[in-house]
Amino acid sequence: MTLTRSRAQDPNVCGVTAAIAVIDGKWKTVLLWFLESGPRRPGELLRRLPGLTEKVLTQTLREMEGDGLVHREVYDERPLKTEYSLTEFGRDLSRALEPLSDWGHRRLELLAESRSSA
């Protein structure tokens, strides 16, 4: 467990630090975004996210499952079918991140404006 992951469980850190520890990593926020629209199979996520490896996807989804953000459903059929979806807790986090996303887009716009006027 990394220092950041351990801080997600430390009751003595501020809430923002605990939240950031849960979404820390290159792929978690984009996976939250993709899963907002409904359940997805791992193969679909891999196709839609170039650069994401199967190993990293599995590890990231397992961490998200352990944090209560994602539900993994395995269907007893051949070939084996697995789907991932957001839990209610994961949807809560996604909604909480919307204002932060809006702020990030405004920041990017300001940076673009300052570059074009320089």
C-alpha positions as CSV (number, residue, x, y, z in Angstrom):
1,M,0.0,0.0,0.0
2,T,1.4,3.4,-1.0
3,L,1.6,6.3,1.4
4,T,-1.3,8.0,-0.5
5,R,-3.5,4.8,-0.3
6,S,-2.8,4.5,3.4
7,R,-3.9,8.2,3.9
8,A,-7.3,7.3,2.5
9,Q,-7.9,5.3,5.7
10,D,-6.2,7.6,8.2
11,P,-8.9,9.3,10.3
12,N,-6.6,12.1,11.2
13,V,-6.3,13.6,7.6
14,C,-8.6,16.2,6.2
15,G,-11.5,15.0,4.1
16,V,-10.0,16.4,0.8
17,T,-6.8,14.4,1.4
18,A,-8.9,11.3,2.0
19,A,-10.9,11.8,-1.1
20,I,-7.8,12.5,-3.3
21,A,-6.2,9.4,-2.0
22,V,-9.1,7.4,-3.4
23,I,-9.0,8.9,-6.8
24,D,-5.2,9.2,-7.0
25,G,-3.8,7.6,-10.1
26,K,-3.8,8.1,-13.9
27,W,-6.9,6.2,-14.7
28,K,-9.4,6.4,-11.8
29,T,-11.1,9.6,-12.7
30,V,-11.5,8.6,-16.4
31,L,-12.9,5.2,-15.3
32,L,-15.4,7.0,-13.1
33,W,-16.4,9.1,-16.0
34,F,-16.9,6.1,-18.4
35,L,-18.8,4.1,-15.8
36,E,-21.2,7.0,-15.1
37,S,-23.1,6.1,-18.2
38,G,-23.6,2.5,-17.2
39,P,-21.9,-0.9,-16.8
40,R,-18.9,-1.6,-18.9
41,R,-17.0,-4.8,-19.8
42,P,-13.2,-4.7,-19.3
43,G,-12.5,-5.1,-23.1
44,E,-14.6,-2.1,-23.9
45,L,-12.7,0.0,-21.3
46,L,-9.4,-1.1,-22.8
47,R,-10.5,-0.2,-26.3
48,R,-11.7,3.2,-25.3
49,L,-8.6,4.0,-23.3
50,P,-5.5,3.7,-25.4
51,G,-2.4,3.3,-23.3
52,L,-4.2,1.4,-20.5
53,T,-2.9,-2.1,-20.1
54,E,-5.0,-5.1,-19.0
55,K,-2.9,-5.4,-15.9
56,V,-3.2,-1.8,-14.8
57,L,-7.0,-1.8,-15.6
58,T,-7.5,-4.9,-13.4
59,Q,-5.4,-3.4,-10.6
60,T,-7.2,-0.1,-10.8
61,L,-10.7,-1.6,-10.8
62,R,-9.8,-3.8,-7.9
63,E,-8.6,-0.8,-5.9
64,M,-11.8,1.0,-6.8
65,E,-13.9,-2.0,-5.8
66,G,-12.0,-2.2,-2.5
67,D,-12.8,1.5,-1.9
68,G,-16.5,0.8,-2.5
69,L,-16.7,2.8,-5.8
70,V,-17.2,0.0,-8.2
71,H,-19.2,-3.2,-8.3
72,R,-17.9,-6.2,-10.2
73,E,-20.5,-8.6,-11.6
74,V,-19.4,-11.9,-13.0
75,Y,-22.1,-13.7,-15.1
76,D,-22.1,-17.5,-15.1
77,E,-22.0,-18.1,-18.8
78,R,-19.6,-19.1,-21.5
79,P,-17.6,-17.3,-22.4
80,L,-17.3,-15.7,-19.0
81,K,-18.7,-12.2,-18.8
82,T,-17.6,-9.6,-16.3
83,E,-19.1,-6.1,-16.0
84,Y,-18.1,-3.2,-13.8
85,S,-20.5,-0.5,-12.7
86,L,-20.5,2.4,-10.2
87,T,-21.9,1.8,-6.7
88,E,-24.1,4.5,-5.2
89,F,-20.9,5.6,-3.3
90,G,-19.1,5.8,-6.6
91,R,-21.9,7.9,-8.1
92,D,-21.7,10.2,-5.0
93,L,-18.0,10.7,-5.7
94,S,-18.6,11.3,-9.3
95,R,-21.2,14.0,-8.5
96,A,-18.8,15.5,-5.9
97,L,-16.1,15.8,-8.6
98,E,-18.3,17.7,-11.1
99,P,-17.5,21.2,-9.6
100,L,-13.8,20.3,-9.5
101,S,-14.0,19.3,-13.2
102,D,-15.7,22.6,-14.0
103,W,-12.9,24.4,-12.2
104,G,-10.3,22.5,-14.1
105,H,-11.8,23.4,-17.4
106,R,-12.0,27.1,-16.4
107,R,-8.3,26.9,-15.5
108,L,-7.4,25.3,-18.8
109,E,-9.3,28.1,-20.6
110,L,-7.4,30.7,-18.6
111,L,-4.1,29.1,-19.4
112,A,-5.0,29.0,-23.1
113,E,-6.0,32.6,-23.1
114,S,-2.7,33.7,-21.4
115,R,-0.7,31.7,-23.9
116,S,-2.5,33.2,-26.9
117,S,-2.1,36.8,-25.5
118,A,1.6,36.3,-24.7
